[in-house]
Amino acid sequence: MASKKFLAIIFIVMVIIVVLRLSHHYPPGIQTPLGLLAVIVIGWAGWAAVKDYGFDLKQTGFVGLLLSFGTHWALLILHSPWEVLYFFLVNSILYAVVAAFGGLVGKEI
């Protein structure tokens, strides 16, 4: 399935973020372009789901939700237990919205 390649990309981006944040040589501002890359990949996944597989917008939101699981493992490493639930919910919703937006763009183009 196409979402496997997008999940792999998201997972790799998160590995890079975790390694950089845990290292002592964390370049300032590096998380912003990596986060932007993740947003682009999620939108692209929504677009591909519509264009290549004929998904509707509800299904693209579900694709985004599935892709959010590629980031949830890092929450336990980078955040306190009190923050994990909040970020879990926020990431899931944002990924679903971005994928649905990518799907919307795919329907319009």
C-alpha beads as a LAMMPS data file, in Angstrom:
LAMMPS data file: protein, C-alpha beads

109 atoms
108 bonds

1 atom types
1 bond types

-500.0 500.0 xlo xhi
-500.0 500.0 ylo yhi
-500.0 500.0 zlo zhi

Masses

1 110.0

Atoms # bond

1 1 1 0.000 0.000 0.000
2 1 1 1.177 3.523 -0.729
3 1 1 0.955 4.666 2.881
4 1 1 3.828 2.341 3.780
5 1 1 6.334 4.546 1.961
6 1 1 4.911 7.662 3.611
7 1 1 4.995 5.974 7.027
8 1 1 8.630 5.011 6.423
9 1 1 9.515 8.616 5.542
10 1 1 7.758 9.948 8.657
11 1 1 9.489 7.340 10.815
12 1 1 12.913 8.251 9.389
13 1 1 12.289 11.966 9.967
14 1 1 11.353 11.190 13.580
15 1 1 14.483 9.082 14.072
16 1 1 16.558 12.035 12.873
17 1 1 14.714 14.409 15.213
18 1 1 15.146 12.077 18.205
19 1 1 18.856 11.513 17.531
20 1 1 19.495 15.233 17.089
21 1 1 17.531 16.230 20.182
22 1 1 19.290 13.657 22.341
23 1 1 22.744 14.608 21.069
24 1 1 24.781 17.417 22.511
25 1 1 25.143 18.974 19.056
26 1 1 21.523 19.889 18.471
27 1 1 21.539 22.580 15.764
28 1 1 19.103 25.358 16.615
29 1 1 16.141 25.532 14.281
30 1 1 16.657 22.099 12.708
31 1 1 13.329 20.793 13.950
32 1 1 11.404 23.393 11.937
33 1 1 12.504 22.198 8.468
34 1 1 12.147 18.566 9.541
35 1 1 8.615 19.278 10.802
36 1 1 7.830 21.067 7.551
37 1 1 9.092 18.025 5.645
38 1 1 6.740 15.824 7.679
39 1 1 3.789 18.123 6.903
40 1 1 4.613 18.016 3.185
41 1 1 4.841 14.221 3.249
42 1 1 1.481 13.919 5.019
43 1 1 -0.204 16.272 2.559
44 1 1 1.405 14.337 -0.275
45 1 1 0.053 11.103 1.199
46 1 1 -3.479 12.554 1.220
47 1 1 -3.052 13.767 -2.347
48 1 1 -1.720 10.365 -3.480
49 1 1 -4.577 8.566 -1.714
50 1 1 -7.082 10.567 -3.764
51 1 1 -5.234 10.610 -7.069
52 1 1 -3.814 7.097 -7.118
53 1 1 -6.387 5.133 -5.133
54 1 1 -9.626 7.113 -5.394
55 1 1 -10.010 7.732 -1.646
56 1 1 -12.592 10.221 -0.404
57 1 1 -11.780 12.911 2.164
58 1 1 -12.825 10.803 5.167
59 1 1 -10.433 8.105 4.074
60 1 1 -7.591 10.602 3.607
61 1 1 -8.144 11.783 7.183
62 1 1 -7.786 8.179 8.282
63 1 1 -4.544 7.906 6.277
64 1 1 -3.266 10.938 8.199
65 1 1 -4.301 9.332 11.463
66 1 1 -2.398 6.174 10.564
67 1 1 0.668 8.212 9.631
68 1 1 0.567 9.932 13.013
69 1 1 1.545 6.615 14.586
70 1 1 4.944 7.065 12.927
71 1 1 5.581 9.919 15.348
72 1 1 3.913 8.722 18.540
73 1 1 6.784 6.479 19.589
74 1 1 9.039 9.530 19.863
75 1 1 6.681 11.265 22.284
76 1 1 7.683 8.850 25.042
77 1 1 11.350 9.695 24.515
78 1 1 11.136 13.463 24.105
79 1 1 8.336 14.512 26.466
80 1 1 7.223 14.052 30.031
81 1 1 4.341 11.688 30.759
82 1 1 2.020 14.646 31.335
83 1 1 2.712 15.979 27.844
84 1 1 2.412 12.662 25.985
85 1 1 -1.399 12.466 25.945
86 1 1 -1.734 16.088 24.837
87 1 1 0.793 15.689 22.008
88 1 1 -0.709 12.335 21.021
89 1 1 -4.113 13.948 20.504
90 1 1 -2.742 17.081 18.824
91 1 1 -0.492 15.102 16.439
92 1 1 -3.322 12.769 15.488
93 1 1 -5.729 15.591 14.721
94 1 1 -3.159 17.672 12.843
95 1 1 -2.011 14.746 10.711
96 1 1 -5.620 13.873 9.827
97 1 1 -6.379 17.486 8.876
98 1 1 -3.220 17.884 6.773
99 1 1 -3.846 14.596 4.937
100 1 1 -7.468 15.605 4.295
101 1 1 -6.247 18.960 2.977
102 1 1 -3.837 17.128 0.665
103 1 1 -6.749 14.973 -0.468
104 1 1 -8.838 18.077 -1.084
105 1 1 -6.072 19.525 -3.232
106 1 1 -5.906 16.186 -5.077
107 1 1 -9.639 16.341 -5.819
108 1 1 -9.412 19.911 -7.101
109 1 1 -6.389 19.437 -9.376

Bonds

1 1 1 2
2 1 2 3
3 1 3 4
4 1 4 5
5 1 5 6
6 1 6 7
7 1 7 8
8 1 8 9
9 1 9 10
10 1 10 11
11 1 11 12
12 1 12 13
13 1 13 14
14 1 14 15
15 1 15 16
16 1 16 17
17 1 17 18
18 1 18 19
19 1 19 20
20 1 20 21
21 1 21 22
22 1 22 23
23 1 23 24
24 1 24 25
25 1 25 26
26 1 26 27
27 1 27 28
28 1 28 29
29 1 29 30
30 1 30 31
31 1 31 32
32 1 32 33
33 1 33 34
34 1 34 35
35 1 35 36
36 1 36 37
37 1 37 38
38 1 38 39
39 1 39 40
40 1 40 41
41 1 41 42
42 1 42 43
43 1 43 44
44 1 44 45
45 1 45 46
46 1 46 47
47 1 47 48
48 1 48 49
49 1 49 50
50 1 50 51
51 1 51 52
52 1 52 53
53 1 53 54
54 1 54 55
55 1 55 56
56 1 56 57
57 1 57 58
58 1 58 59
59 1 59 60
60 1 60 61
61 1 61 62
62 1 62 63
63 1 63 64
64 1 64 65
65 1 65 66
66 1 66 67
67 1 67 68
68 1 68 69
69 1 69 70
70 1 70 71
71 1 71 72
72 1 72 73
73 1 73 74
74 1 74 75
75 1 75 76
76 1 76 77
77 1 77 78
78 1 78 79
79 1 79 80
80 1 80 81
81 1 81 82
82 1 82 83
83 1 83 84
84 1 84 85
85 1 85 86
86 1 86 87
87 1 87 88
88 1 88 89
89 1 89 90
90 1 90 91
91 1 91 92
92 1 92 93
93 1 93 94
94 1 94 95
95 1 95 96
96 1 96 97
97 1 97 98
98 1 98 99
99 1 99 100
100 1 100 101
101 1 101 102
102 1 102 103
103 1 103 104
104 1 104 105
105 1 105 106
106 1 106 107
107 1 107 108
108 1 108 109
